[in-house]
Amino acid sequence: MPAKSRNRVSRFRRMVRNTIFATNIVAILLLFSSFLSWRVSPLKTNLFSYIGIMFGLIFLVNIIYLFWWVTFKKWKLAFVSLLSLLLCYKPVTTFFPMNIFPEKVPENCLKVLTYNVEGFANENRKEAREHPILDYIVETDADIVCLQEYLVSKTGQSIRSQRDVNRILNKYPYHAVTALEASGRYHIYGLACFSKYPIEMTKEIVFNSSFNGAALHIINVNGKKLAVVNVHLESNNISAADKKLYGDFIQNSDEVNLEDVTANIRSRLGRGYRIRAGQVVKVKEALSELDVDGSIICGDFNDTPISYVYAQMRRGMKDAFASTGFGPGITYHEDFFWFRIDNIMHSPNLKSYRAKVDKVPYSDHYPLTTFLKVE
C-alpha cells in the first residue's frame, strides 16, 4: 500500500478512535450529572431533571462502552468506564437495583400495595361484569391498599359505585376516600385507602391542582400508629397527541423531527417538575408534625428515581424497591414511555422485603407491592 494511502487510513482510524473516546467522555459526564439531578431544584433549572429522565439511556450507553473497550482489549479505557460506573454506584443501583437474593419474608409483616388504577378505565361501567383490578387487589391479600386516580359513582347509575367497590373488597373493613377538585356532582375522583386495620384519621394534603393531591392516614396496626401518605403528585399533562408524536418517532424517526418531539415534551415536563418540587415540601411538612411509630409514603410520584422530587421525598426514608427489588421496576408502561414513577417509601424503623412490580395489564400503571415489618 502506498505511503499516502497508509497515512490516510491511519488518520481515519485515529479520528474514529478519538471520536469514540470523546463521546465516551460525554457519556461519563452525563452519568456523573445524575448526582446533580438529585440535588439541583427544578425551580433553578430543569437541565438536570431532563438528564435524570434520560438516565436509563445514559446508563445503557456507558455499559455498551465498557463492553466495547473490553471487546477490543483497550484495558485502560475499559477500566475508566468500569470505574465511572462504580463511582456512580448509588444512582445506578437506585435506578436498577440488583438484589439478586432477597431475604425471606418473616412472619407478622404488613403487605402494602400501591396502584394507579387509571379511573378503572377498562372496567368502570355499571353493566360491566368483570372487575379485574378489584379482583387483583383481593388476590394480593395486601393489608394496606393505596389507590390513585380512583373513580366511583355517587349514584351508581353510569359507573361503579363506592358500595359496589366495598362489596368486592369486603375483606377490608376500613376505607377512606379523598375526593379531589376534579370530582363532580355525580362522581368522586381522587385517592382511596383500604385497610384491614383501623384508619383512625384521614387528612387531605391540599395541592393547587384539580387532578392531583395527597391524603394522610393514621392507621392503628396492633397498637402501633403508622402514618400512611397516599400521593399522586402533579402529572406531566402529556396528551395522547404528544404520546403519538413520540411513539411515531420511536417507530419511524425518518418521518418525525426529533426537535419537534423534544420541544413538545420539554414544554410539558418543565411545568410538572416545578410544581412537584413544591408539592413534596407539603408532604414532608405534614409528616414532620406527627408523633407516630412509623411512616409510609406511597403512590404515583410522576418522577423517576433519578430526580429532585424523588430525592427530596426519600430524605429520612428508605425506598422499598431500591432496597429489595431487582431491575428497573417499570411501573408506567404506555406509548413507549417506560419509567418507574410509583414508589413505596418507609421510615428507617420499618424494614422492607421483596418489593415487586406486578405486570398486570389493567391500567397504564403496574401495581407495586412490598412487605414491611416494624423493627
N, C-alpha and C positions, 0 to 999 in steps of 0.2 A: 504493500500500500504506500502511495506517495506520502512524503512528509507532510504536505499541506492537508491532505485528507485525514491523516492521523491526528494532526493538531485540531482540525475541526471536530472530529469525533471526541477527542479529549476535552475540548472546551464545552461541547454539548453535554457530555456526561457530568462534567463539573457543574454546569449550570443546573442540570436536573437535580443533582445531589444537593446543591446549595438551596434550591427552591424547596425541596422536600424538607431539608433541615429547618429552613426559615418557617415553613408552615407548621412544623412540629413545635417550634418555639412558641408560635402564636397559640397553638392548641394547649400547650403547657401553661401559658399565661392566663388563658381563659379558665383553665382548671383551677388555678390558684385564686382567680377572681370570685370563685364560689364563696370564699370566706367573706368577701365584701357583700355578697348577696344577702348574707345573714345580718350584716352589721349596718349597712347604709340604708337609711329610711327612704322609701319612695317619695316622701314629702320633699326630699332634697333632690333626688334624681331617680329616674326609672331605669337607668342604664343597667345596673346590676340586677334588677328584677328580671330584665329580659335575658341576661346571662343565666340566671337561675332557672328560668323556664326551659332554656336550651341545654341544661346540664347533662341530660341523658345523651344527647348527641355529642357534646364535648367529651364526656367520659368515654363513649364508644370510639371516637376518633383517636384518643390517647391510647386506648387498648390496641387499636389497629397499628399505630406507630410502633408500639412496643413489639408486636409480632413481626412487623416489617423489619426492624433492625435485627431482631433475633434470626429471622429467616436468612438475611444477607450477612450474618455474623459480624455486624457492627456493634461489638460488645460495649464500647464506651457509650455510644448513643442509646443502646438498649438500657444500660444502667441509668442514664439520665431520665429516660421515660419511666422506668420502674421506680426510681427514687421519687419522682414527681407524684406518682400515684400513691406511694407510701406516705409521703408528706401530707397528701390530701386525704388521708385515711378517714378522717371524720366525715367530710361531706360525701365521700364515696360510699361509706358504709351506712350513712343515713339515707342516701338515695337508693342504694342496693344492699340491704342487709344480707349478711352471709351467715346466719345462724343455722348451720347445717344439722346440728344435733340438738334439737330443742329439748328442754327439760320436761320431765314427766309432770303432768298437772296434779298437784296434791289435792287432797280432799278439802271440802268446805271452801271452794273457790267460787267467786262470782263470775258468771259469764255475762259479758257486756256485748251488745250488738248496736252498731250504728249503721243507718241505711237511709240514703236519699231516695225516696220512693217515686219521685217524679210525678207526684199527684195521682199515683195509681193509674197512670195514663192508659195502660193496656187492659185494665180490668174494671175501671171505675164507672160502671154503668149499673143502674138498678137491676136491669134484667140479666146481667152477667152472672152465670152460674159458677164460673171458675174464679178463684181469687188466689193466684199463685204466690203473690207477695205475702199475704197474710198466712197462707199455709206454710210458706218457708219460715216465717217467724215462729210459728208454732213448732215446727220441726227442729229448729235450732235449740229450743228449750232454754233460751237465754234468760237470765234473771232480771236484767235491766235492758230495755229496748229504747233507743232514741231514734226517732224518725224525723226527717226533714222533707220539705215540700209535701206536707201531709194535707190531703184534701178530702173533706167529707161534706155531705149534705146536711143542712139543718132540718130539712123537711122529709128527706128520704124519697123524693119523687124522681129526680133525674139521675143522681149518683148515689153511691153507697152512703148510708148514714152512720153516725157515731154508734148508734145502737147495733147496727149490723156488724161493725168492727168489734165492738165489745163482745158480741155473741161468739164470733170466730176466735177472738183472743181471750177466751174465758178463763184461761189459766193465769191471767194477770188481773188480780182483784183491784189493783191500784193503777190509775192512769191520770195524766194531766195533759190537756191540750192547750197550747198557747196560740191564740188567733192573731195573725199579723194584719197589717193595714190592708193587704190585698183581699182579705175576707170580705164577703158581700152579704147581702140580705138573706140569701138562701144557702150559702155555703161557708165553711170555715177552711181557711188556708193558713198553714203555719208549721208549728212544731208539735211533736207528741212524744210523751214518755210513758211507757208501760212497764210496770214493775211487779215482781212477786212480793216485794217488801213495801211497807207503808211509806207513801210520799207525804211527809209532814208539812212541807211548804213548797210553793211554786211562786217564782217571781220572774217577770219578764225583764230582760236587759234590753232596753229600748234602743234601736238603731233608727237613724233618719232614713228609713228605707221601707218601701211598700211590701217587698217580697223577701226580705232577709231580716234575721233577728236572732235572739238567743234567749233561752229560758234556763233559769237556775232552780234546781230542785234539791231539797234536803230529804234524803231517803234514810230511813232507820233500818239498818241491816243487823239484826240480832243485838240491838243496843248500841251499835256503832253508827254515828251520824256521818253520812257521806254526802258531800256536795257534788252534784252531777250537773254539769252545764252542757246543754244541748245547743250547738251553734250551727247557724247557716250564715256564714259571712258573705259579704257583698259579692254578687255574681258579676261575671265579666261582660254580661249582656252581649255575647257573641250570637248573632242571629242565625237563623237557618241559611240565609243567603251568604253570610260570612263563612259558615262552615262548608257550604257547597263550593265557594271560591277556593278555599283551602284544599278541599278534597279533590277538586279538579286539577289543582296544581300538583298535588302528590301523584295523581294518576297520569297526568299528561302535562309536564312542565313546559313543553314547547308551545302550548296554546294559551297558557296563563302567565302573566307577567309577575315575577317574584316581587317586584317593588310594589305592585298593587296589593298583593296578599299581605306583605309585611306592614304596609302603611295602614291597611284596613284593620288588621288585628291589633297593631300597636295602639291605635286610637281608642280601641275598646279596653285593652288591658290596662293602659296607664291610669285611667279613671278608677278602675277597680282596685289597683294596687294602693292608691292614695286613700280611698275610703276604708279599706280593710285595716290599714295601719291605725286609724282612729278607733275602729270597732274592737280590735284586740285589746286596746287600752281599757275600754269599758268592761270587757270580760274579766280581765285580770284585776281591776279595781273592785269589782263585785265579789270576787273570790277572796281578796285580801281582807275584806271586812268580816269574814266568817270565822267562827271558832268551831271547827269540825274535826272528825277523826281521819279524814282523808278526802281527796278531791279528784274528780274525773272531769276532763273536758273532751267531748267527742262531737263529731259531726262533720259537716262539709265546710272546709276552710276555703275552698276555691283558690287555693295556692299550693304550690309544690313544696316538697321538703327542703328545697334549696331556695328559700325566700325569707324576707324580713319578717313577714307575718308569722310564718311557721316558727322561726327562731324566737320571736317575742312570746308567742303562746307557749313555747316549750320551756321558757325560763322558769327554773324551780320545779319543773315537771319532767317526766320521762315519757318517751314515745313508745307505746306498746309494740308497734310493728317494727320500729328500728331496733328495739331490744330483743325481740323474739321471733320476728318474721324472717322470710327469705325471699330475695328477688326484688324487683321494682315495685311489686304490690299495687299494680294499676287498679284504680277504683273508678275513674271516669274513662269511658271507652267508646264514645260516639264520634262518628265522622272524622276518623283518623286523629282525633285528639286523645292521646293516651297518657294519663297522668295519675299519680297518687295524690288526691286532694282531700280524701276523707281520712280522719285520724281518730285515734283514741289515746289521750294522754292522761297521766295519773301522777299523783303526788309520790314522793320517794318512799313513803311508808307503805305503799302498796307495791306488790310485785306482780309483774305480768308473765303470762305463759301462753305460748302457741298462738300468737296473733295470726290471723289468716283472712285472706280475701276470698270470698266465695263467688265464683264466676257464674252466677245465675242471671239469665237474660231477661229480667222483668222490668228493668229501668235503665236509664242511661248511666247509672252508677252501679257498681258492685257493692254488696254489703261487706262490712269489716267486723270481725269478732275477736275477742280475746278473753282470757281468764285472768282474774285479779284476786289476789289474796292480801289481806291486811297483815302486815308484819309487826 
